[in-house]
């Protein structure tokens, strides 16, 4: 526990605390009045997988982790909290008892696929659901998860009608637990598949389709609407709430259409702002980036990739090597090894949205070793991102890509992304962008002047187009094979 002045001139009147509640960890950071990161604390978050395709988390554990991380952070900086920002994983959904505040069962993670059969049963509603919500019918989004949970604890929805049940995403759960308010930030609400993108409010027709009563849902608020004071954090308020990908986009400084950001994580998100009520590129989805005060909400396009970092974690378990070792090992493999890993462990997300696709490994032979498998895994990340960027090109050519997330710190992987994509890749100087975006927005909401980010590190394509093109075509062939393969991991050697 440290006392006295904060480092780097941060001993001013107080700090902004930003919380990033993610899939595998909760991070709390402190920013000084100039927006500089002066301290951070990270706590791990568990997951359980009771059946294949099921992903659950403990909402009480998540709340405890947030409280613990912030308490430790405040001990370290020993300064008053001016305000808080919150970024969170999205789509994950839970119910809680309005009287006791206790969760009613597990929180279903965004990767959870238990509602795939229910999603298939709604195929006849696909066009109207996409038109209203901007999203395809898919188990990833919250609506099907909430319906599944309600069917277990309130099958006839009588408890919902009596006001005994509250439903929400991670941001609404944390805000309720800390302040008692039942509310949801508009960008996170747009990921539930129950919000009308045009109106920014809950859509009665979508609620009926998915069987989620309006009575359980939180009030939709702007990204910068302050919460009630939080006694345990010295009476400070949360002044900014954003979904993690939205927060990263904000931290990159994107305020107008043109630049596209890629956040690498367990899965990955590619996002850019749309012009006005511009058209969503085919294969991508519509979402609300944020709403600042009374200004109209800003629309964005997004492509969600289901398995990127998760692919390397799977290879780590398979090969018995830590992920950092795999990254180093991948660099030793020949570039033209001919092996492709399509990590459709839970189907494929954008731009395919094919829940029936199966994970496949193609092109291997007796000479294939761990280094080649590690490189194939890394290349699958770059290729999947480029699949989405190519779809985004239809809204305007994407020449520059802004990157963040843990894997983006790997220079080799970012150079690989530039080579595969034939685009400039820029990595900013800030770390923890999902936390920083919410923290910077909170600071700006409080009237603090935050200077622009430091210059980025830029990666430019280092291989000619006549080498990149065939590699992309080989990847597309592997994807076509994965989409023709039933779910499950399939090995396809070079002789087939």
C-alpha positions in Angstrom: 0.0 0.0 0.0 1.5 3.3 -1.0 1.1 6.8 0.4 2.3 10.2 -0.6 2.4 11.9 -4.0 1.4 9.9 -7.0 4.1 9.3 -9.7 4.4 11.3 -12.9 2.9 14.4 -11.5 -0.3 12.7 -10.5 -0.6 14.2 -7.0 -3.2 16.7 -8.1 -6.7 17.1 -6.7 -7.8 13.5 -7.4 -8.0 10.7 -9.9 -10.4 9.1 -12.3 -10.9 5.4 -11.7 -11.9 3.3 -14.7 -13.1 -0.3 -14.4 -12.9 -2.7 -17.3 -14.8 -5.8 -16.5 -13.8 -8.4 -19.1 -14.4 -12.1 -19.9 -11.3 -13.4 -18.1 -10.2 -10.4 -15.9 -11.4 -7.3 -14.2 -9.0 -4.3 -14.4 -9.2 -1.1 -12.5 -6.9 1.8 -13.5 -6.3 5.3 -12.1 -5.9 8.3 -14.5 -4.6 11.6 -13.3 -6.1 14.9 -14.4 -4.1 14.8 -17.6 -5.4 11.4 -18.5 -2.1 9.6 -17.7 -2.3 6.1 -16.4 -0.7 6.1 -12.9 -1.8 2.8 -11.4 -3.6 -0.4 -12.3 -4.9 -3.6 -10.6 -6.1 -6.7 -12.3 -8.1 -9.6 -10.8 -8.9 -12.8 -12.6 -12.4 -14.0 -13.4 -13.4 -17.6 -13.7 -15.6 -19.4 -16.2 -17.3 -22.8 -16.1 -18.4 -25.0 -19.0 -21.0 -27.4 -17.6 -21.7 -28.8 -21.1 -20.1 -28.5 -24.5 -20.9 -25.0 -25.9 -22.1 -23.7 -22.5 -20.2 -20.8 -20.9 -21.2 -19.5 -17.5 -19.8 -17.0 -15.0 -20.6 -16.1 -11.4 -22.1 -12.6 -11.2 -21.3 -12.4 -7.5 -17.7 -13.2 -8.2 -17.6 -10.5 -10.9 -19.0 -8.0 -8.4 -16.6 -9.0 -5.7 -13.7 -8.7 -8.1 -14.7 -5.2 -9.1 -14.9 -4.2 -5.5 -11.5 -5.8 -4.6 -9.7 -4.3 -7.6 -11.0 -0.8 -6.9 -10.2 -1.0 -3.2 -6.7 -2.1 -3.9 -6.2 0.6 -6.5 -7.4 3.3 -4.1 -5.0 2.1 -1.4 -2.2 2.4 -4.0 -2.9 5.9 -5.2 -4.1 7.4 -1.9 -6.1 10.2 -3.6 -9.8 11.1 -3.7 -11.8 9.8 -6.6 -13.2 12.5 -8.8 -15.4 10.1 -10.8 -15.5 6.6 -12.3 -15.8 5.1 -15.8 -17.0 1.6 -16.5 -16.4 -0.6 -19.6 -17.6 -4.1 -19.6 -17.9 -7.3 -21.6 -21.1 -7.2 -23.6 -24.0 -9.6 -24.5 -23.4 -11.7 -21.3 -26.7 -11.8 -19.5 -28.2 -12.6 -16.1 -31.3 -12.3 -13.9 -31.4 -11.2 -10.3 -34.0 -10.9 -7.5 -35.3 -7.4 -7.1 -35.9 -7.8 -3.4 -32.6 -9.4 -2.4 -30.3 -8.4 -5.2 -29.1 -12.0 -5.5 -28.4 -13.5 -9.0 -31.1 -16.0 -10.1 -28.7 -18.6 -11.6 -25.5 -18.2 -13.6 -24.6 -15.4 -15.9 -24.5 -16.7 -19.5 -21.3 -15.6 -21.2 -21.4 -14.0 -24.6 -19.7 -17.1 -26.1 -22.5 -19.4 -24.7 -24.2 -21.3 -27.5 -26.9 -23.2 -25.6 -29.6 -21.3 -27.4 -28.5 -22.4 -30.9 -31.7 -24.5 -31.4 -33.9 -21.6 -30.3 -32.1 -19.3 -32.7 -32.7 -21.7 -35.6 -36.4 -21.8 -34.6 -36.6 -18.0 -35.2 -35.3 -18.1 -38.7 -38.6 -16.8 -40.1 -38.1 -13.6 -38.1 -34.5 -12.9 -39.3 -35.3 -10.0 -41.6 -37.4 -8.0 -39.2 -35.1 -8.7 -36.2 -32.1 -7.5 -38.2 -34.0 -4.4 -39.5 -35.0 -3.3 -36.0 -32.0 -4.3 -34.0 -29.2 -4.3 -36.6 -28.2 -7.8 -35.5 -28.6 -11.3 -36.9 -30.4 -13.9 -34.9 -27.5 -15.6 -33.1 -26.9 -17.2 -29.7 -24.2 -14.6 -29.0 -26.7 -11.8 -28.3 -28.5 -11.3 -25.0 -32.1 -11.8 -26.0 -32.0 -15.5 -26.4 -30.0 -15.9 -23.2 -32.5 -13.9 -21.2 -35.3 -15.9 -22.5 -33.5 -19.1 -21.6 -32.9 -17.9 -18.1 -36.5 -16.7 -17.7 -37.9 -20.1 -18.9 -36.0 -21.7 -16.0 -37.1 -19.3 -13.1 -40.3 -17.8 -14.5 -41.7 -19.9 -17.2 -45.1 -18.2 -17.2 -43.6 -14.8 -16.6 -45.8 -14.2 -13.6 -42.9 -13.2 -11.4 -41.7 -10.8 -14.0 -45.1 -9.2 -14.1 -45.0 -8.7 -10.3 -41.7 -6.9 -10.5 -39.7 -9.7 -8.7 -37.1 -10.2 -11.4 -34.6 -7.9 -13.0 -32.7 -8.7 -16.1 -29.5 -7.1 -17.5 -26.1 -7.2 -18.9 -22.8 -6.8 -17.0 -22.9 -3.0 -16.9 -26.5 -3.0 -15.6 -25.7 -5.6 -13.0 -22.7 -3.7 -11.6 -24.4 -0.4 -11.6 -27.4 -1.9 -9.8 -25.2 -3.6 -7.2 -23.2 -0.5 -6.5 -26.0 2.2 -6.7 -29.4 0.4 -6.6 -30.3 1.8 -10.0 -31.8 -0.5 -12.6 -30.4 1.0 -15.8 -28.4 0.1 -18.9 -26.1 2.2 -21.1 -27.5 2.5 -24.6 -24.5 1.0 -26.4 -24.7 -2.1 -24.2 -28.5 -2.2 -24.7 -28.0 -2.3 -28.4 -26.1 -5.6 -28.0 -29.1 -7.3 -26.4 -31.0 -7.6 -29.7 -34.1 -6.0 -27.9 -33.3 -2.4 -28.7 -34.5 -0.5 -31.7 -31.5 1.1 -33.3 -33.5 3.9 -34.8 -35.4 5.0 -31.7 -32.8 4.0 -29.0 -35.5 2.4 -26.9 -36.8 -1.1 -26.2 -38.8 -2.5 -29.2 -42.1 -4.1 -28.3 -42.1 -6.4 -31.3 -38.6 -7.7 -30.5 -39.6 -8.3 -26.9 -42.6 -10.4 -28.1 -40.5 -12.4 -30.6 -37.9 -13.3 -27.9 -40.4 -13.7 -25.0 -38.7 -11.1 -22.7 -41.2 -8.9 -20.8 -40.5 -5.2 -20.6 -41.1 -5.3 -16.9 -37.7 -7.0 -16.2 -35.6 -4.7 -18.4 -33.6 -1.7 -17.1 -34.1 1.9 -18.1 -31.9 2.9 -21.2 -29.6 5.8 -20.5 -27.0 7.8 -22.3 -23.4 6.8 -22.0 -22.6 9.9 -19.9 -25.6 9.9 -17.5 -24.1 10.0 -14.0 -25.1 7.4 -11.5 -26.1 8.0 -7.8 -23.1 8.4 -5.5 -21.3 5.2 -4.5 -20.6 5.2 -0.8 -17.9 2.6 -0.8 -16.0 4.6 -3.4 -16.0 7.8 -1.3 -19.3 9.0 -2.7 -18.0 9.3 -6.3 -20.3 8.6 -9.2 -19.9 6.7 -12.4 -19.8 9.4 -15.1 -19.3 7.2 -18.2 -20.3 3.6 -19.2 -19.4 2.0 -22.5 -19.2 -1.6 -23.8 -15.5 -2.7 -24.0 -15.2 -2.5 -27.8 -17.0 0.9 -27.8 -14.7 2.1 -25.1 -11.6 1.1 -27.1 -13.0 2.9 -30.2 -13.5 6.1 -28.1 -9.9 5.7 -26.6 -8.5 5.6 -30.1 -9.9 9.1 -30.7 -12.4 8.0 -33.4 -15.2 10.5 -33.5 -16.1 10.5 -37.2 -16.4 7.7 -39.9 -13.2 6.6 -41.6 -10.9 4.9 -39.1 -11.6 1.3 -38.1 -10.4 -0.3 -34.9 -9.7 -3.9 -34.1 -9.8 -5.1 -30.5 -8.0 -8.4 -30.0 -9.1 -10.6 -27.1 -10.7 -14.0 -26.5 -12.7 -13.1 -29.5 -12.2 -9.9 -31.5 -14.2 -6.9 -32.5 -13.8 -4.8 -35.6 -15.7 -1.5 -35.3 -16.1 1.8 -37.1 -18.6 4.7 -37.0 -21.3 5.0 -39.6 -22.2 8.3 -41.3 -25.6 9.5 -40.1 -28.0 6.6 -40.7 -25.6 5.0 -43.2 -26.0 1.5 -44.5 -24.5 -1.4 -42.5 -21.9 -3.2 -44.7 -23.1 -6.7 -45.7 -22.0 -9.4 -43.3 -21.5 -6.9 -40.5 -23.9 -5.8 -37.8 -25.3 -2.4 -36.6 -24.8 -1.2 -33.1 -24.9 2.0 -31.1 -21.4 3.2 -30.3 -22.4 5.7 -27.6 -24.6 8.6 -26.7 -23.0 11.7 -25.2 -25.4 13.7 -23.1 -28.5 14.9 -25.0 -26.8 14.5 -28.4 -28.2 11.8 -30.8 -26.7 8.4 -30.4 -24.0 7.4 -32.8 -24.4 4.4 -35.0 -21.5 2.0 -35.8 -20.9 -1.1 -37.8 -19.2 -4.1 -36.2 -17.9 -7.5 -37.0 -17.6 -10.0 -34.2 -15.1 -12.8 -34.4 -15.8 -15.6 -32.0 -12.3 -17.2 -31.6 -9.0 -15.4 -31.8 -7.2 -15.4 -28.4 -9.3 -18.4 -27.6 -7.7 -20.2 -30.5 -4.2 -19.7 -29.0 -5.5 -20.8 -25.6 -6.8 -24.0 -27.1 -3.5 -24.7 -28.9 -1.8 -24.0 -25.6 -3.7 -26.7 -23.9 -3.4 -29.1 -26.8 0.4 -28.6 -27.1 1.1 -28.2 -23.4 2.9 -24.9 -23.9 2.1 -21.5 -22.5 0.6 -19.0 -25.0 3.7 -16.7 -24.9 5.8 -19.7 -25.9 3.5 -20.4 -28.7 3.8 -16.9 -30.1 7.6 -17.2 -30.1 7.4 -20.7 -31.6 5.1 -19.5 -34.4 7.9 -17.1 -35.6 10.2 -20.1 -36.3 7.8 -21.8 -38.8 8.1 -21.3 -42.5 5.7 -18.7 -44.0 4.5 -21.0 -46.8 3.7 -24.0 -44.7 0.3 -24.7 -46.3 -1.6 -25.5 -43.1 -4.8 -23.7 -42.2 -6.7 -23.8 -38.9 -10.2 -22.4 -39.1 -11.3 -22.1 -35.4 -15.0 -22.5 -35.8 -15.3 -24.0 -32.4 -18.7 -22.4 -31.9 -19.4 -21.7 -35.6 -18.2 -18.6 -37.4 -19.1 -15.0 -36.6 -18.8 -12.1 -38.9 -18.9 -11.8 -41.9 -20.3 -15.4 -42.2 -22.7 -15.7 -39.2 -22.7 -19.5 -39.7 -23.4 -21.3 -36.4 -23.2 -24.7 -38.2 -19.6 -24.3 -39.4 -17.1 -26.8 -37.9 -13.5 -26.2 -36.8 -11.0 -27.7 -39.2 -7.3 -28.2 -39.7 -6.2 -28.6 -43.3 -3.0 -29.2 -45.2 -1.0 -31.0 -42.6 1.3 -34.0 -43.1 3.9 -36.0 -41.2 6.2 -33.0 -41.3 3.8 -30.7 -39.5 5.1 -29.7 -36.1 4.1 -27.6 -33.2 5.7 -24.5 -34.7 3.5 -24.8 -37.8 0.4 -25.3 -35.8 1.2 -22.3 -33.7 1.7 -20.2 -36.8 -1.5 -21.5 -38.3 -3.3 -20.4 -35.2 -1.8 -16.9 -35.3 -2.6 -16.6 -39.0 -6.2 -17.6 -38.3 -6.4 -14.4 -36.2 -5.1 -12.2 -39.0 -7.2 -13.8 -41.7 -10.4 -13.6 -39.7 -9.8 -9.9 -39.0 -9.1 -9.3 -42.7 -12.4 -11.1 -43.6 -14.2 -8.5 -41.6 -12.1 -5.6 -42.9 -12.9 -6.7 -46.5 -16.6 -6.6 -45.7 -16.2 -3.1 -44.1 -14.6 -1.9 -47.4 -18.1 -1.7 -48.9 -18.8 1.3 -46.7 -15.6 3.0 -47.8 -12.1 1.7 -48.3 -10.3 0.9 -45.1 -6.6 1.8 -45.4 -5.7 2.3 -41.8 -6.5 0.0 -38.9 -6.3 1.0 -35.2 -5.5 -1.9 -32.9 -5.7 -2.7 -29.2 -6.1 -5.6 -26.8 -3.5 -7.9 -25.3 -2.4 -9.7 -28.5 -1.8 -6.3 -30.3 1.3 -5.8 -28.1 3.0 -8.6 -30.2 4.9 -6.8 -33.0 5.2 -10.0 -35.0 1.4 -10.6 -35.0 0.8 -7.0 -36.0 3.2 -7.2 -38.8 1.5 -10.4 -39.9 -1.8 -8.5 -39.8 -0.4 -5.8 -42.0 0.9 -8.4 -44.5 -2.3 -10.4 -44.6 -4.5 -7.3 -44.9 -2.3 -5.2 -47.1 -3.2 -2.2 -44.9 -1.4 0.1 -42.5 -1.8 -1.1 -38.8 -1.5 1.5 -36.1 -1.0 0.7 -32.4 -1.4 3.6 -30.0 0.9 4.3 -27.0 -1.9 3.8 -24.4 -2.3 0.4 -22.7 -5.7 -0.9 -21.4 -7.7 1.0 -24.0 -11.1 -0.6 -23.0 -10.5 0.9 -19.5 -9.0 4.1 -20.8 -11.9 4.9 -23.1 -14.4 4.9 -20.2 -12.0 6.8 -18.0 -11.2 9.4 -20.6 -14.9 9.9 -21.3 -15.6 10.2 -17.6 -12.8 12.8 -17.3 -14.2 14.8 -20.2 -17.7 14.6 -18.8 -16.3 16.2 -15.6 -14.7 19.0 -17.6 -11.1 17.8 -17.4 -9.0 18.6 -20.5 -7.3 15.4 -21.7 -4.4 15.8 -24.2 -4.3 13.6 -27.3 -2.6 10.3 -27.3 1.1 9.9 -28.2 2.1 8.9 -31.7 1.3 5.4 -32.8 3.6 2.5 -33.8 2.8 1.8 -37.5 3.2 -1.5 -39.3 3.1 -1.5 -43.1 2.8 -4.4 -45.5 6.2 -6.1 -46.0 5.3 -8.7 -48.6 4.2 -8.1 -52.2 0.6 -8.5 -53.2 1.5 -11.5 -55.4 2.4 -13.4 -52.3 -0.4 -12.1 -50.1 -3.1 -12.9 -52.6 -2.6 -16.7 -52.9 -2.4 -16.9 -49.1 -5.8 -15.2 -48.8 -7.3 -17.5 -51.4 -6.0 -20.6 -49.6 -7.6 -19.3 -46.4 -10.9 -18.7 -48.2 -10.9 -22.3 -49.5 -10.3 -23.5 -45.9 -13.3 -21.4 -44.7 -15.5 -22.8 -47.4 -14.5 -26.3 -46.3 -15.2 -25.4 -42.6 -18.7 -24.1 -43.6 -19.4 -27.4 -45.3 -18.2 -29.4 -42.3 -20.5 -30.3 -39.4 -19.7 -28.8 -36.0 -16.8 -30.4 -34.3 -13.0 -30.4 -34.9 -12.0 -32.1 -38.1 -8.6 -32.8 -39.5 -8.1 -32.7 -43.2 -4.6 -33.8 -44.3 -2.9 -32.7 -47.6 -3.8 -36.0 -49.3 -7.5 -35.3 -49.3 
